[in-house]
């Protein structure tokens, strides 16, 4: 399961969703859930969370004004501020994988 799907499942269940489905689909889903040691609800939520985590990317669209576009490009082009935590992470990465090459900088 992806981290995004898992994050959905860690949220509080604060809303209801009711639906009607073909009886054979429900029986098959219950059989699959049982084989995984899950309830039907747990199985359906996990499948839904995984599918939404995958599909949500295609539905995301940024609508930026020209001014906002310029600001976004400025931010993306600027070098990252090297905080103490980032400095430690960079040092650890260099220890683990060696110094970065020119192409990766």
Helices and strands as residue ranges (DSSP letters): H 3-9, H 23-35, H 40-59, H 66-77, H 84-97, G 102-104
